[in-house]
Amino acid sequence: MSELSTLARPYAEAVFKIAVESKSTSEWSEMLGFLSVVMQDQEMVAIVANPKVSQEQLTGLVLDICQDQLKEQGVNLAKLLVENERLILAPQISELFEAYKAEHEGYVDVEITSAYALTKEEQKSFSTTLKKQLGKDVQITTSIDKSLIGGYLAKAGDKVIDGSVKGQLQQLAKKL
Protein backbone atom coordinates (compact mmCIF):
# COMPACT_ATOMS: atom_id res chain seq x y z
CA MET A 1 0.00 0.00 0.00
CA SER A 2 1.36 3.37 -0.96
CA GLU A 3 2.07 6.18 1.47
CA LEU A 4 -0.65 8.29 -0.16
CA SER A 5 -3.21 5.54 0.44
CA THR A 6 -2.14 5.35 4.06
CA LEU A 7 -2.63 9.10 4.45
CA ALA A 8 -5.97 8.97 2.61
CA ARG A 9 -7.44 6.08 4.64
CA PRO A 10 -8.72 8.10 7.65
CA TYR A 11 -10.49 10.56 5.33
CA ALA A 12 -12.01 7.76 3.25
CA GLU A 13 -13.18 5.90 6.36
CA ALA A 14 -14.75 9.03 7.84
CA VAL A 15 -16.49 9.94 4.59
CA PHE A 16 -17.72 6.38 4.16
CA LYS A 17 -19.12 6.32 7.70
CA ILE A 18 -20.98 9.59 7.04
CA ALA A 19 -22.23 8.31 3.68
CA VAL A 20 -23.59 5.08 5.17
CA GLU A 21 -25.26 6.90 8.07
CA SER A 22 -26.93 9.38 5.73
CA LYS A 23 -27.68 6.70 3.10
CA SER A 24 -25.87 8.76 0.47
CA THR A 25 -23.09 6.48 -0.75
CA SER A 26 -23.95 7.05 -4.42
CA GLU A 27 -23.96 10.82 -3.94
CA TRP A 28 -20.61 10.70 -2.15
CA SER A 29 -19.24 8.39 -4.84
CA GLU A 30 -20.07 11.00 -7.49
CA MET A 31 -18.66 13.90 -5.46
CA LEU A 32 -15.41 12.07 -4.68
CA GLY A 33 -15.12 10.88 -8.26
CA PHE A 34 -15.40 14.45 -9.54
CA LEU A 35 -12.91 15.79 -7.00
CA SER A 36 -10.57 12.95 -7.95
CA VAL A 37 -10.72 13.88 -11.64
CA VAL A 38 -10.00 17.51 -10.78
CA MET A 39 -6.95 16.50 -8.75
CA GLN A 40 -5.58 14.25 -11.48
CA ASP A 41 -5.17 17.27 -13.76
CA GLN A 42 -1.45 18.15 -13.92
CA GLU A 43 -2.12 21.91 -13.89
CA MET A 44 -4.19 21.55 -10.75
CA VAL A 45 -1.47 19.44 -9.10
CA ALA A 46 1.04 22.20 -9.92
CA ILE A 47 -1.24 24.84 -8.40
CA VAL A 48 -1.71 22.81 -5.22
CA ALA A 49 2.06 22.33 -4.92
CA ASN A 50 2.79 26.04 -5.48
CA PRO A 51 3.66 27.65 -2.12
CA LYS A 52 2.68 31.08 -3.48
CA VAL A 53 -0.97 30.01 -3.70
CA SER A 54 -2.71 30.66 -0.38
CA GLN A 55 -5.23 28.30 1.19
CA GLU A 56 -7.98 30.86 0.58
CA GLN A 57 -7.08 31.10 -3.12
CA LEU A 58 -6.89 27.32 -3.44
CA THR A 59 -10.20 26.83 -1.66
CA GLY A 60 -11.84 29.42 -3.92
CA LEU A 61 -10.40 27.77 -7.03
CA VAL A 62 -11.49 24.27 -6.05
CA LEU A 63 -15.00 25.42 -5.16
CA ASP A 64 -15.27 27.39 -8.42
CA ILE A 65 -14.20 24.34 -10.43
CA CYS A 66 -16.51 21.98 -8.54
CA GLN A 67 -19.47 24.40 -8.29
CA ASP A 68 -22.64 22.28 -8.41
CA GLN A 69 -20.77 18.97 -8.25
CA LEU A 70 -20.21 19.17 -4.49
CA LYS A 71 -23.03 19.27 -1.97
CA GLU A 72 -22.58 20.95 1.43
CA GLN A 73 -20.67 18.08 3.02
CA GLY A 74 -18.50 17.70 -0.09
CA VAL A 75 -17.63 21.40 0.11
CA ASN A 76 -16.71 20.91 3.77
CA LEU A 77 -14.46 17.98 2.85
CA ALA A 78 -12.73 20.00 0.12
CA LYS A 79 -12.14 22.85 2.58
CA LEU A 80 -10.77 20.41 5.16
CA LEU A 81 -8.42 18.83 2.63
CA VAL A 82 -7.11 22.25 1.60
CA GLU A 83 -6.72 23.31 5.23
CA ASN A 84 -4.78 20.14 6.09
CA GLU A 85 -2.75 20.31 2.86
CA ARG A 86 -4.18 16.96 1.77
CA LEU A 87 -6.11 17.94 -1.37
CA ILE A 88 -3.66 15.93 -3.45
CA LEU A 89 -5.09 12.79 -1.76
CA ALA A 90 -8.51 13.12 -3.46
CA PRO A 91 -7.89 10.29 -5.98
CA GLN A 92 -6.78 7.89 -3.23
CA ILE A 93 -9.71 8.88 -1.00
CA SER A 94 -12.09 8.21 -3.87
CA GLU A 95 -10.46 4.85 -4.63
CA LEU A 96 -10.61 3.71 -1.00
CA PHE A 97 -14.20 4.95 -0.67
CA GLU A 98 -15.20 2.86 -3.70
CA ALA A 99 -13.53 -0.20 -2.16
CA TYR A 100 -15.42 0.32 1.13
CA LYS A 101 -18.65 0.84 -0.80
CA ALA A 102 -18.13 -2.37 -2.77
CA GLU A 103 -17.41 -4.32 0.41
CA HIS A 104 -20.48 -2.85 2.11
CA GLU A 105 -22.75 -3.59 -0.83
CA GLY A 106 -21.41 -7.14 -1.19
CA TYR A 107 -19.61 -6.95 -4.51
CA VAL A 108 -16.06 -6.68 -5.70
CA ASP A 109 -14.67 -4.86 -8.72
CA VAL A 110 -12.54 -7.14 -10.85
CA GLU A 111 -10.28 -5.90 -13.61
CA ILE A 112 -9.51 -8.53 -16.20
CA THR A 113 -6.69 -7.85 -18.60
CA SER A 114 -6.28 -10.24 -21.50
CA ALA A 115 -4.19 -10.47 -24.63
CA TYR A 116 -7.34 -10.32 -26.76
CA ALA A 117 -10.87 -8.96 -26.37
CA LEU A 118 -13.11 -11.23 -24.30
CA THR A 119 -16.46 -12.37 -25.68
CA LYS A 120 -19.65 -11.96 -23.65
CA GLU A 121 -19.63 -15.70 -22.94
CA GLU A 122 -16.05 -15.55 -21.63
CA GLN A 123 -16.92 -12.58 -19.42
CA LYS A 124 -19.95 -14.45 -18.06
CA SER A 125 -17.78 -17.52 -17.39
CA PHE A 126 -15.19 -15.38 -15.56
CA SER A 127 -17.97 -13.74 -13.56
CA THR A 128 -19.44 -17.07 -12.47
CA THR A 129 -16.05 -18.56 -11.56
CA LEU A 130 -14.88 -15.47 -9.66
CA LYS A 131 -18.20 -15.19 -7.81
CA LYS A 132 -17.71 -18.73 -6.51
CA GLN A 133 -14.05 -18.16 -5.70
CA LEU A 134 -14.48 -14.78 -3.99
CA GLY A 135 -17.88 -15.39 -2.43
CA LYS A 136 -19.23 -12.06 -3.69
CA ASP A 137 -20.93 -10.62 -6.72
CA VAL A 138 -18.40 -9.29 -9.19
CA GLN A 139 -18.38 -6.28 -11.45
CA ILE A 140 -15.97 -6.88 -14.30
CA THR A 141 -14.08 -4.34 -16.34
CA THR A 142 -11.87 -5.57 -19.14
CA SER A 143 -8.83 -4.26 -20.93
CA ILE A 144 -6.42 -5.57 -23.53
CA ASP A 145 -2.65 -5.93 -23.10
CA LYS A 146 -1.01 -7.70 -26.01
CA SER A 147 2.20 -8.14 -23.96
CA LEU A 148 0.45 -10.93 -22.02
CA ILE A 149 0.84 -13.05 -25.21
CA GLY A 150 -2.16 -15.17 -24.18
CA GLY A 151 -4.39 -15.88 -21.18
CA TYR A 152 -5.53 -13.30 -18.64
CA LEU A 153 -4.64 -11.34 -15.52
CA ALA A 154 -7.45 -10.75 -13.01
CA LYS A 155 -7.20 -8.22 -10.18
CA ALA A 156 -9.78 -8.13 -7.38
CA GLY A 157 -8.66 -5.69 -4.72
CA ASP A 158 -5.29 -6.94 -3.52
CA LYS A 159 -5.81 -10.43 -4.97
CA VAL A 160 -4.20 -11.14 -8.35
CA ILE A 161 -4.84 -14.23 -10.46
CA ASP A 162 -2.23 -14.52 -13.21
CA GLY A 163 -3.23 -16.96 -15.92
CA SER A 164 -1.21 -15.26 -18.64
CA VAL A 165 1.44 -16.81 -20.84
CA LYS A 166 3.74 -13.93 -19.87
CA GLY A 167 3.25 -14.76 -16.18
CA GLN A 168 3.90 -18.45 -16.79
CA LEU A 169 7.10 -17.61 -18.68
CA GLN A 170 8.24 -15.40 -15.80
CA GLN A 171 7.57 -18.21 -13.30
CA LEU A 172 9.52 -20.61 -15.50
CA ALA A 173 12.42 -18.15 -15.71
CA LYS A 174 12.50 -17.87 -11.90
CA LYS A 175 12.63 -21.66 -11.52
CA LEU A 176 15.47 -21.94 -14.01
C-alpha positions as CSV (number, residue, x, y, z in Angstrom):
1,M,0.0,0.0,0.0
2,S,1.4,3.4,-1.0
3,E,2.1,6.2,1.5
4,L,-0.6,8.3,-0.2
5,S,-3.2,5.5,0.4
6,T,-2.1,5.4,4.1
7,L,-2.6,9.1,4.5
8,A,-6.0,9.0,2.6
9,R,-7.4,6.1,4.6
10,P,-8.7,8.1,7.6
11,Y,-10.5,10.6,5.3
12,A,-12.0,7.8,3.3
13,E,-13.2,5.9,6.4
14,A,-14.8,9.0,7.8
15,V,-16.5,9.9,4.6
16,F,-17.7,6.4,4.2
17,K,-19.1,6.3,7.7
18,I,-21.0,9.6,7.0
19,A,-22.2,8.3,3.7
20,V,-23.6,5.1,5.2
21,E,-25.3,6.9,8.1
22,S,-26.9,9.4,5.7
23,K,-27.7,6.7,3.1
24,S,-25.9,8.8,0.5
25,T,-23.1,6.5,-0.8
26,S,-24.0,7.1,-4.4
27,E,-24.0,10.8,-3.9
28,W,-20.6,10.7,-2.2
29,S,-19.2,8.4,-4.8
30,E,-20.1,11.0,-7.5
31,M,-18.7,13.9,-5.5
32,L,-15.4,12.1,-4.7
33,G,-15.1,10.9,-8.3
34,F,-15.4,14.5,-9.5
35,L,-12.9,15.8,-7.0
36,S,-10.6,12.9,-8.0
37,V,-10.7,13.9,-11.6
38,V,-10.0,17.5,-10.8
39,M,-6.9,16.5,-8.7
40,Q,-5.6,14.3,-11.5
41,D,-5.2,17.3,-13.8
42,Q,-1.5,18.2,-13.9
43,E,-2.1,21.9,-13.9
44,M,-4.2,21.5,-10.8
45,V,-1.5,19.4,-9.1
46,A,1.0,22.2,-9.9
47,I,-1.2,24.8,-8.4
48,V,-1.7,22.8,-5.2
49,A,2.1,22.3,-4.9
50,N,2.8,26.0,-5.5
51,P,3.7,27.6,-2.1
52,K,2.7,31.1,-3.5
53,V,-1.0,30.0,-3.7
54,S,-2.7,30.7,-0.4
55,Q,-5.2,28.3,1.2
56,E,-8.0,30.9,0.6
57,Q,-7.1,31.1,-3.1
58,L,-6.9,27.3,-3.4
59,T,-10.2,26.8,-1.7
60,G,-11.8,29.4,-3.9
61,L,-10.4,27.8,-7.0
62,V,-11.5,24.3,-6.0
63,L,-15.0,25.4,-5.2
64,D,-15.3,27.4,-8.4
65,I,-14.2,24.3,-10.4
66,C,-16.5,22.0,-8.5
67,Q,-19.5,24.4,-8.3
68,D,-22.6,22.3,-8.4
69,Q,-20.8,19.0,-8.2
70,L,-20.2,19.2,-4.5
71,K,-23.0,19.3,-2.0
72,E,-22.6,21.0,1.4
73,Q,-20.7,18.1,3.0
74,G,-18.5,17.7,-0.1
75,V,-17.6,21.4,0.1
76,N,-16.7,20.9,3.8
77,L,-14.5,18.0,2.8
78,A,-12.7,20.0,0.1
79,K,-12.1,22.8,2.6
80,L,-10.8,20.4,5.2
81,L,-8.4,18.8,2.6
82,V,-7.1,22.2,1.6
83,E,-6.7,23.3,5.2
84,N,-4.8,20.1,6.1
85,E,-2.8,20.3,2.9
86,R,-4.2,17.0,1.8
87,L,-6.1,17.9,-1.4
88,I,-3.7,15.9,-3.4
89,L,-5.1,12.8,-1.8
90,A,-8.5,13.1,-3.5
91,P,-7.9,10.3,-6.0
92,Q,-6.8,7.9,-3.2
93,I,-9.7,8.9,-1.0
94,S,-12.1,8.2,-3.9
95,E,-10.5,4.8,-4.6
96,L,-10.6,3.7,-1.0
97,F,-14.2,4.9,-0.7
98,E,-15.2,2.9,-3.7
99,A,-13.5,-0.2,-2.2
100,Y,-15.4,0.3,1.1
101,K,-18.6,0.8,-0.8
102,A,-18.1,-2.4,-2.8
103,E,-17.4,-4.3,0.4
104,H,-20.5,-2.9,2.1
105,E,-22.7,-3.6,-0.8
106,G,-21.4,-7.1,-1.2
107,Y,-19.6,-7.0,-4.5
108,V,-16.1,-6.7,-5.7
109,D,-14.7,-4.9,-8.7
110,V,-12.5,-7.1,-10.9
111,E,-10.3,-5.9,-13.6
112,I,-9.5,-8.5,-16.2
113,T,-6.7,-7.8,-18.6
114,S,-6.3,-10.2,-21.5
115,A,-4.2,-10.5,-24.6
116,Y,-7.3,-10.3,-26.8
117,A,-10.9,-9.0,-26.4
118,L,-13.1,-11.2,-24.3
119,T,-16.5,-12.4,-25.7
120,K,-19.6,-12.0,-23.6
121,E,-19.6,-15.7,-22.9
122,E,-16.1,-15.6,-21.6
123,Q,-16.9,-12.6,-19.4
124,K,-19.9,-14.5,-18.1
125,S,-17.8,-17.5,-17.4
126,F,-15.2,-15.4,-15.6
127,S,-18.0,-13.7,-13.6
128,T,-19.4,-17.1,-12.5
129,T,-16.0,-18.6,-11.6
130,L,-14.9,-15.5,-9.7
131,K,-18.2,-15.2,-7.8
132,K,-17.7,-18.7,-6.5
133,Q,-14.1,-18.2,-5.7
134,L,-14.5,-14.8,-4.0
135,G,-17.9,-15.4,-2.4
136,K,-19.2,-12.1,-3.7
137,D,-20.9,-10.6,-6.7
138,V,-18.4,-9.3,-9.2
139,Q,-18.4,-6.3,-11.5
140,I,-16.0,-6.9,-14.3
141,T,-14.1,-4.3,-16.3
142,T,-11.9,-5.6,-19.1
143,S,-8.8,-4.3,-20.9
144,I,-6.4,-5.6,-23.5
145,D,-2.7,-5.9,-23.1
146,K,-1.0,-7.7,-26.0
147,S,2.2,-8.1,-24.0
148,L,0.4,-10.9,-22.0
149,I,0.8,-13.1,-25.2
150,G,-2.2,-15.2,-24.2
151,G,-4.4,-15.9,-21.2
152,Y,-5.5,-13.3,-18.6
153,L,-4.6,-11.3,-15.5
154,A,-7.5,-10.7,-13.0
155,K,-7.2,-8.2,-10.2
156,A,-9.8,-8.1,-7.4
157,G,-8.7,-5.7,-4.7
158,D,-5.3,-6.9,-3.5
159,K,-5.8,-10.4,-5.0
160,V,-4.2,-11.1,-8.4
161,I,-4.8,-14.2,-10.5
162,D,-2.2,-14.5,-13.2
163,G,-3.2,-17.0,-15.9
164,S,-1.2,-15.3,-18.6
165,V,1.4,-16.8,-20.8
166,K,3.7,-13.9,-19.9
167,G,3.3,-14.8,-16.2
168,Q,3.9,-18.4,-16.8
169,L,7.1,-17.6,-18.7
170,Q,8.2,-15.4,-15.8
171,Q,7.6,-18.2,-13.3
172,L,9.5,-20.6,-15.5
173,A,12.4,-18.1,-15.7
174,K,12.5,-17.9,-11.9
175,K,12.6,-21.7,-11.5
176,L,15.5,-21.9,-14.0
